[in-house]
Amino acid sequence: MLQIKPRYLLPALIGANGFFALLVSQTSEFQATSKQIRSLRAVVWSLQQKTGWHICVEEPVWDTRATAGAGVRTTFYGDQVEPPDADVLQLSVPTLRGAAAKPAALTSLLTAFNAQNNSVRYKTESLSDFTVFEADTVRNAAGSMVPARLILSTQIAIPVAQRTPSDHLAVLIQAIQSNMPFSPRILLDTGLLPIDKDFTGKNAPGVQPKDYLFSWGTASPQTGRAALVSLLSISKTTFDWQVACQIGINSAGECTLSLRPTMVSITAKSGKQVLKELRFDRGRPDVLPPPEPPQ
């Protein structure tokens, strides 16, 4: 584990599944050391909090296992699943400023993860405002590296129709599930977000579900990823996405598509660093949300 001098250490995030620490030194503007399940996602979240960059991570569909490990759980549907094995990531980025900072930092992140782990390797793709880390190859049950299977790479077609944002997302998930050549169960996770309000900006008292309706669909077959970007481009709030897949124990497993606004770290009036959710960053709502309580 990386040893640093105490004066450079910000509060560490330590969980049951591993260790994560965000480090800032005199020589690098961003440093991170992580050893846990989904180290890449943990470091991406911390990088987003410092920069506001829109970064998405898509895990592969993992091979089925015959026996359960320590992290096994039973899903709502009665299937046994467990998360992938822990991985590691140690990263140092000299600067996060300037026009070249983002591509250089994300290239460093990609190179570092792929060099430090041998169970899965990622590639990046730029789509609109998003940089997407997509699993490229993965080690299968026989120990060979094979092309990764990604739920959002599934070819789909969605009829154009009037729906609410949440219904458009549900139809997109259904289309992916119906057209996948492999069959993990796909779930949609928007947390506790009022996603229809955050998407449309229709925030006035008394708004009805019909007020959130708008027309959307795909003109021709395309990947689920392209369809998702097309849908999210309409939103008044930028939603980053993550795909986390669980390993199936004698079952096809489970993948969750999560959507969240970007969280950034800001300095409150008290001088403390607090996290702020970037809502309505693409357009004003019809009624501004109430101000947040003082920090």
DRENNURO-889648 format. One line per field, with one value per residue (C-alpha): x, y, z. Coordinates in steps of 0.001 Angstrom, whole numbers. Layout:
REM residues N
X	c(X|...)
Y	c(Y|...)
Z	c(Z|...)
This chain:
REM residues 295
X	c(0|1232|2692|2375|3069|27|-111|-987|-3828|-7432|-10128|-9863|-12819|-12513|-15205|-15737|-14707|-11350|-9371|-9583|-7653|-7565|-4172|-2992|715|2970|3960|652|-2729|-4556|-3388|-5421|-4715|-7511|-7729|-11338|-14222|-14646|-11510|-11922|-15358|-14164|-11325|-13616|-16051|-13282|-11921|-15403|-15797|-12650|-13342|-17024|-16016|-18651|-17098|-19029|-17912|-19430|-18504|-18694|-21153|-19118|-18946|-21233|-19725|-20780|-20010|-20714|-18079|-18201|-20034|-22997|-26511|-29942|-31743|-35389|-35991|-34330|-31062|-27708|-25191|-21973|-19758|-16544|-13214|-11401|-8937|-6310|-5546|-2782|-2892|-968|-2031|269|-2443|-6176|-5964|-5712|-7181|-5053|-5688|-8805|-7569|-4166|-5688|-8131|-5417|-3307|-6266|-6908|-3220|-2796|-5815|-4956|-1337|-2236|-5032|-5311|-8954|-10489|-9109|-10929|-11019|-12477|-14980|-16025|-19765|-21147|-20238|-19271|-16061|-17048|-14743|-16014|-14762|-12850|-11543|-12190|-10686|-13177|-13666|-10991|-8425|-8321|-8826|-11904|-13957|-16133|-19910|-21552|-25275|-25194|-23525|-26737|-28408|-31947|-34751|-37335|-40556|-41009|-43773|-44871|-43576|-42250|-38433|-38736|-40922|-38450|-35718|-37893|-38582|-34838|-34066|-36787|-35404|-31884|-33150|-35173|-32322|-29340|-27744|-26985|-29411|-28361|-31278|-31068|-32181|-32539|-31362|-32140|-31937|-34353|-34098|-37258|-35922|-38922|-38588|-34809|-35005|-37731|-37307|-41029|-40817|-43960|-46470|-49304|-47427|-49057|-47418|-48851|-46854|-43604|-44499|-42341|-41692|-38558|-37375|-34706|-35049|-33049|-31395|-28450|-26602|-28250|-25406|-26152|-29854|-29099|-26897|-29639|-32212|-29962|-29117|-32683|-32388|-31958|-29779|-26690|-26925|-23769|-24299|-22605|-23144|-22298|-22685|-22919|-21651|-24394|-24065|-25521|-27554|-27027|-26223|-27466|-26486|-27672|-27726|-27438|-28075|-26965|-26216|-22540|-21395|-18691|-16779|-17184|-16091|-19074|-19363|-18104|-14896|-15676|-15587|-19076|-20521|-22994|-25285|-25264|-28975|-30345|-26878|-28262|-31311|-33381|-36464|-39824|-39601|-36217|-35702|-35416|-31924|-29902|-29481|-26288|-23269)
Y	c(0|3472|5357|9147|11891|12742|16407|15386|13019|14073|12000|8400|6340|2932|299|-3356|-4266|-2536|648|3910|7110|10348|12003|15470|16200|19074|17368|15980|17650|14323|11038|8013|4542|1981|-1743|-2881|-4092|-1617|452|2110|3436|4663|6660|7989|9295|11150|12574|13788|15477|17513|18355|17966|15859|13485|10014|6760|3184|63|-3292|-6470|-9296|-11749|-15493|-17617|-19404|-22785|-22076|-19031|-16918|-14821|-11937|-13920|-12518|-13580|-11153|-10161|-12725|-15557|-15723|-15938|-13322|-11798|-8866|-9277|-9760|-6767|-4941|-2251|1175|3616|6872|10145|13062|16119|18669|18907|22353|23519|22350|19189|18175|16050|13821|13435|12561|10039|8436|8101|6553|4033|3113|2726|457|-1782|-2111|-2963|-5508|-8657|-9758|-7036|-4319|-1176|1150|4661|6242|9903|10395|13926|15302|11876|9868|6223|3561|392|-3083|-4298|-7750|-9950|-13145|-15970|-19048|-20903|-18172|-16723|-13053|-12768|-9832|-8330|-8498|-5138|-4644|-1191|-2586|-4473|-3363|-2098|-166|1812|3084|6846|7587|10030|8882|10341|10246|7344|5441|6094|4590|1595|948|1219|-1386|-3674|-3340|-4266|-7214|-8514|-8241|-9509|-12751|-13450|-12976|-11348|-9607|-5836|-3356|436|2484|6202|6269|8666|11214|12964|12026|13251|16707|16847|15701|18047|20999|20936|21674|23736|22746|20618|19237|16049|12960|13971|17206|15229|13585|14107|12205|10077|6872|5604|6264|3122|250|1399|387|833|3223|5468|5399|6342|9268|10415|10339|12024|14826|16106|16384|19692|17839|15947|12370|10233|6482|3453|-219|-2608|-6337|-9102|-12630|-15240|-18384|-21018|-18198|-15499|-12830|-9283|-5867|-2485|699|3613|7270|10138|13861|14695|15445|18072|19188|22889|25160|26164|29505|27757|26903|23181|21039|19745|17780|19518|17802|19499|19688|21755|22428|22453|24641|26404|24679|26426|26926|27127|24551|25985|27013|24434|24952|26813|24598)
Z	c(0|-853|2103|2223|4684|6825|5790|2232|3145|2690|4440|3273|2125|3749|3264|3963|430|336|648|-1225|-526|-2459|-2222|-3147|-3139|-4079|-7342|-8665|-8715|-8480|-6969|-6004|-4689|-4634|-3904|-3829|-5946|-8846|-8234|-11638|-10752|-7338|-8903|-11662|-9049|-7213|-10475|-11393|-8024|-8665|-12319|-13220|-16247|-17594|-17334|-17613|-16884|-18453|-16942|-19028|-18578|-16470|-16998|-14840|-11832|-10479|-6816|-4685|-2965|185|-1509|-2807|-2426|-3598|-5879|-5701|-8452|-6519|-8484|-6748|-7841|-6544|-7552|-9550|-7822|-6353|-8565|-7983|-9352|-8501|-10457|-10516|-12734|-12770|-13609|-14215|-15821|-19391|-22687|-22803|-19185|-19708|-22574|-20916|-17525|-18964|-21081|-17926|-16105|-18894|-19208|-15442|-14987|-17939|-16819|-13219|-13803|-15891|-15503|-17690|-19966|-20990|-23986|-24190|-26536|-26766|-27251|-27113|-23646|-22314|-22162|-21796|-20339|-22014|-21134|-24209|-23309|-20280|-18894|-19246|-17050|-19040|-18344|-21871|-22773|-24990|-26352|-23638|-23886|-23053|-22615|-24257|-27384|-28198|-31427|-30787|-32443|-30452|-32043|-31860|-29361|-26674|-23297|-20058|-19556|-17122|-19594|-22440|-20245|-19369|-23073|-23819|-21134|-22484|-26017|-24876|-22837|-25799|-28309|-26340|-27537|-23851|-21008|-17753|-16097|-16692|-14043|-14182|-11188|-10906|-7114|-5441|-8245|-9464|-12894|-14902|-13308|-13592|-17211|-18466|-16093|-15373|-11690|-11043|-8337|-9647|-12637|-13957|-15526|-18922|-18697|-18893|-22212|-25291|-28487|-28833|-30470|-32864|-36585|-37369|-35448|-33336|-30214|-26863|-26047|-29031|-28183|-24571|-25633|-28019|-25220|-22647|-25097|-24655|-20875|-19047|-16509|-17664|-16412|-16344|-16553|-15050|-15864|-13019|-13627|-11052|-11675|-11900|-9816|-12151|-13698|-16314|-13721|-13449|-14866|-13581|-15633|-13184|-14038|-11814|-12184|-11811|-8254|-7778|-4730|-3913|-1067|1078|2878|5992|4147|4159|1023|229|-2677|-4975|-7454|-10863|-11733|-14620|-15994|-19576|-19066|-16439|-15020|-15136|-11351|-9655|-6873|-3350|-2271|-406|3351|4345|4926)
